[in-house]
Amino acid sequence: MAMLERADGALIYYEVVGEGEPVLCLGGWGTFCHGELGGLPFGLVDRYQVIIMDYRGLAASTDNPQTPATMGLYASDAIAVLDDLGLNNVHLLGMVGIGACICQQIAIERPDLTRSLVNTGAWGRVDALLHEHLKLFLDIHEKMGWADFQRFACAMSFEPEFYDANIGRLLGENGPWKELRGNLQTHRRFIEASLEYDALEALKQVAAPALILHAGMDVVTGPRLTRPIEDALPNAKGVTFDNAAHVLAGKSLRQRFSDELMEFLDAN
């Protein structure tokens, strides 16, 4: 574990776990650090050196709110971590939401760092529906509080059978997006960066092999948003999980994705 200071004074916390070829793994509005390795794809830490981090303003990382929040800013923090470790030729694994967008941005800005790109629950350009969803997430957090935001986010992000069977452990202070509890400012900055993100044209210049997951039941970032990413990338493979929602959950779906991921990483 380490702490990296950025030029604007923000402190970025990161961890390195496992051994092997390097994989940067970034999630959505949360973290895989601080004992949360269970959220990573099955077997990843057993076979690869995995770099995980807290986004600025989240968990152990600090932020400078005077620095405009852009996807480029979050990508620059991740690039600084990889540079601090002296790494290049890294697999970029974006697991849901801004993690996927940040990995896209790294691939665009630093092809020397990019061995491959993997995206789930992603977008390359915000459409009107995603714009409304993102605004609603923030509006509910601001006006109704974190608990109601979590309720809404869970209802939007998980497939029905998993939600019905696990609602008791999904909702509450130890459930998803717990890192945003009492942290409205960071949530607001995530949304600011996301709403302005548009990388579809730039993705056409990314030569690295890519794996893009299309989740058939994802009402937030479904195939309407992920297929344009696959189409833009010149060396992309798409896989479709008809019964997957925004967040890959449940043992069978997670195992299926892990199998696809390992096959892709091993080949590249």
matplotlib code that plots the C-alpha trace (Angstrom):
import matplotlib.pyplot as plt

x = [0.0, 1.2, 0.2, 1.1, 0.9, -0.3, 0.7, -2.6, -2.0, -4.4, -3.2, -3.9, -4.0, -3.2, -2.4, -0.6, -1.7, -0.7, 2.2, 2.5, 1.8, 0.2, -3.5, -5.0, -8.5, -10.9, -14.5, -17.4, -18.2, -16.3, -13.0, -11.4, -8.9, -9.1, -10.1, -12.5, -10.7, -13.7, -15.2, -12.5, -13.0, -12.4, -8.8, -7.4, -5.1, -4.0, -2.5, -1.7, -0.2, -3.3, -3.1, -6.1, -6.7, -9.0, -10.2, -9.4, -11.9, -12.9, -11.9, -8.2, -7.5, -7.9, -9.0, -8.5, -12.0, -10.5, -9.2, -12.0, -13.4, -13.0, -12.4, -9.0, -8.2, -9.1, -7.2, -4.1, -4.2, -4.2, -1.4, 0.6, 0.2, 1.3, 4.3, 5.1, 5.3, 7.5, 5.0, 4.2, 2.3, -0.5, -3.9, -6.6, -9.7, -12.6, -15.3, -18.4, -19.0, -16.2, -13.7, -14.3, -14.2, -10.9, -9.4, -10.6, -8.9, -5.6, -5.6, -6.2, -3.6, -0.9, -0.8, 2.7, 0.9, -1.8, -1.5, -5.2, -8.5, -11.6, -14.9, -18.1, -21.0, -19.5, -20.1, -18.0, -20.5, -23.4, -26.8, -30.0, -31.1, -27.8, -27.6, -30.9, -29.9, -26.7, -28.5, -31.1, -28.5, -27.0, -30.4, -31.6, -28.4, -28.6, -32.3, -33.2, -29.9, -27.4, -29.7, -32.3, -29.6, -28.4, -31.9, -32.4, -28.9, -29.4, -32.8, -31.3, -28.1, -28.9, -30.9, -34.2, -33.5, -30.2, -31.9, -34.8, -32.5, -30.0, -31.9, -31.2, -27.4, -27.5, -29.2, -27.5, -24.2, -22.2, -23.8, -22.8, -21.6, -20.9, -17.8, -20.2, -22.0, -21.4, -19.4, -21.7, -19.0, -17.0, -20.2, -21.0, -17.5, -17.9, -21.1, -19.6, -16.8, -19.2, -21.7, -19.1, -17.3, -17.2, -14.5, -16.0, -14.0, -10.7, -11.3, -10.9, -7.2, -6.7, -4.9, -4.7, -6.9, -10.2, -12.9, -16.3, -19.1, -22.7, -25.2, -28.6, -30.5, -28.4, -30.9, -28.1, -25.3, -26.7, -25.8, -27.1, -24.0, -21.5, -21.9, -20.7, -17.5, -16.9, -17.6, -15.2, -12.3, -10.4, -9.3, -12.3, -14.2, -17.7, -19.4, -23.0, -24.5, -28.3, -29.1, -26.6, -27.4, -25.3, -23.4, -22.2, -23.5, -24.1, -21.6, -22.6, -22.4, -19.2, -17.7, -18.7, -17.2, -14.0, -13.6, -14.0, -11.6, -8.9, -9.1, -8.8, -5.9, -4.0, -4.3, -3.0]
y = [0.0, 3.5, 7.1, 9.3, 13.1, 14.9, 18.4, 19.9, 18.5, 15.5, 12.3, 9.1, 5.8, 2.5, -1.1, -3.8, -7.4, -10.7, -11.4, -11.7, -9.4, -6.1, -5.4, -2.0, -2.7, 0.2, 0.0, 2.4, 4.7, 2.5, 0.8, -2.7, -1.6, -2.0, -5.6, -5.4, -7.8, -10.1, -7.7, -8.5, -11.1, -14.7, -15.8, -12.5, -12.0, -15.6, -15.1, -11.4, -8.4, -6.3, -2.5, -1.0, 2.5, 4.9, 7.7, 11.1, 12.1, 8.5, 6.4, 7.0, 9.4, 13.1, 15.7, 19.3, 20.6, 23.6, 21.2, 20.8, 17.3, 15.6, 12.0, 13.2, 14.2, 10.8, 9.1, 11.3, 10.0, 6.4, 7.2, 8.7, 5.5, 3.3, 5.7, 5.7, 1.9, 2.1, 0.0, -0.1, -2.5, -2.9, -4.6, -1.9, -3.5, -1.1, -2.7, -0.6, 3.1, 5.6, 2.8, 1.8, 5.4, 6.1, 3.0, 4.3, 7.6, 6.0, 4.0, 7.1, 9.2, 6.6, 3.8, 3.0, 2.0, 0.0, -3.7, -4.3, -2.7, -4.4, -2.6, -3.6, -1.3, 1.4, 4.3, 6.3, 9.1, 10.1, 9.9, 11.6, 8.7, 8.1, 11.9, 11.7, 8.6, 10.2, 13.4, 11.4, 9.5, 12.8, 14.6, 11.7, 11.8, 15.6, 15.9, 12.6, 11.4, 8.6, 5.7, 6.6, 7.0, 3.5, 2.1, 3.7, 2.7, -0.9, -1.1, 0.1, -1.9, -5.6, -8.2, -9.0, -12.5, -11.4, -8.3, -10.3, -12.9, -10.4, -7.2, -7.7, -7.4, -5.0, -2.2, -0.5, 1.1, -2.0, -2.4, -1.1, 2.5, 2.7, 4.8, 7.7, 7.7, 11.2, 12.1, 14.0, 16.3, 13.3, 11.9, 15.3, 15.5, 11.9, 13.0, 16.2, 14.3, 11.7, 14.0, 15.7, 12.5, 11.9, 9.7, 7.7, 9.5, 9.3, 5.5, 5.0, 5.6, 2.9, 0.0, -2.3, -5.4, -4.8, -6.8, -5.1, -6.7, -6.0, -6.6, -7.3, -6.3, -3.2, -0.3, 2.2, 1.4, -1.3, -2.4, 0.9, 2.5, -0.4, -1.4, 2.0, 1.4, -1.9, -0.3, 2.5, 0.4, -1.1, -4.3, -5.0, -8.2, -8.0, -10.6, -10.4, -11.6, -11.4, -12.0, -9.5, -6.1, -3.1, -4.7, -8.3, -10.2, -13.8, -16.6, -17.9, -14.6, -13.6, -17.0, -16.6, -13.2, -14.3, -17.2, -14.7, -12.3, -14.9, -16.3, -12.7, -11.7, -15.0, -14.4, -10.8]
z = [0.0, -0.8, -0.9, -3.9, -3.8, -6.9, -8.1, -6.7, -3.3, -3.6, -2.1, -4.0, -2.1, -3.9, -3.3, -5.3, -4.7, -6.4, -8.8, -12.5, -15.4, -14.2, -14.3, -13.3, -12.0, -11.5, -10.4, -10.1, -7.2, -4.7, -4.1, -4.2, -1.5, 2.3, 2.3, -0.6, -2.9, -3.0, -5.6, -8.1, -10.8, -9.6, -9.9, -10.9, -7.9, -8.1, -11.6, -12.0, -10.2, -9.6, -9.0, -7.2, -5.9, -4.2, -6.5, -5.2, -2.5, -1.8, 1.2, 2.0, -0.9, -0.6, -3.2, -4.1, -4.9, -6.7, -9.5, -12.1, -12.1, -15.4, -16.6, -17.6, -14.1, -12.7, -15.5, -14.7, -11.1, -12.3, -14.8, -12.0, -9.9, -12.8, -13.5, -9.7, -10.0, -13.1, -15.1, -18.8, -21.0, -18.4, -18.8, -18.1, -16.5, -16.1, -14.0, -14.3, -14.7, -14.3, -13.9, -17.5, -18.7, -16.9, -18.5, -21.9, -21.2, -20.2, -23.4, -25.4, -23.6, -22.9, -25.5, -24.1, -20.8, -22.5, -23.2, -23.4, -22.4, -20.8, -20.2, -18.4, -17.6, -19.7, -22.0, -24.5, -24.9, -22.6, -24.2, -22.9, -20.8, -19.1, -18.5, -16.7, -14.7, -13.5, -12.6, -10.7, -8.7, -7.6, -7.0, -4.8, -2.8, -2.4, -1.6, 0.1, 1.5, 0.9, 2.0, -0.6, -3.2, -2.3, -2.6, -6.1, -7.3, -6.2, -7.8, -11.1, -11.0, -10.2, -12.1, -10.4, -9.1, -7.4, -6.0, -4.5, -3.0, -1.5, -0.7, 3.0, 2.5, -0.4, 1.6, 4.5, 5.6, 4.6, 1.2, -2.2, -2.5, 1.2, 0.4, -0.7, 2.7, 4.1, 1.0, -1.3, -2.6, -4.1, -5.6, -7.2, -8.7, -10.1, -11.8, -13.2, -14.8, -16.2, -17.7, -19.9, -21.0, -24.8, -26.1, -29.0, -31.7, -29.7, -29.1, -32.9, -32.4, -29.6, -31.2, -28.2, -28.1, -26.2, -24.6, -24.2, -22.2, -23.4, -20.5, -21.8, -18.6, -17.9, -17.9, -17.0, -19.5, -21.6, -25.2, -26.6, -25.0, -25.0, -28.6, -29.9, -27.8, -29.5, -32.9, -32.3, -31.1, -34.1, -32.3, -30.0, -29.2, -27.8, -25.6, -24.7, -21.4, -21.9, -18.2, -16.8, -15.3, -14.7, -11.8, -12.4, -9.4, -8.4, -8.6, -12.0, -13.8, -12.1, -12.9, -16.6, -16.8, -15.0, -17.5, -20.4, -18.8, -18.2, -21.7, -23.1, -20.8, -21.4, -25.2, -25.0]

ax = plt.figure().add_subplot(projection="3d")
ax.plot(x, y, z, "-o")
ax.set_aspect("equal")
plt.show()
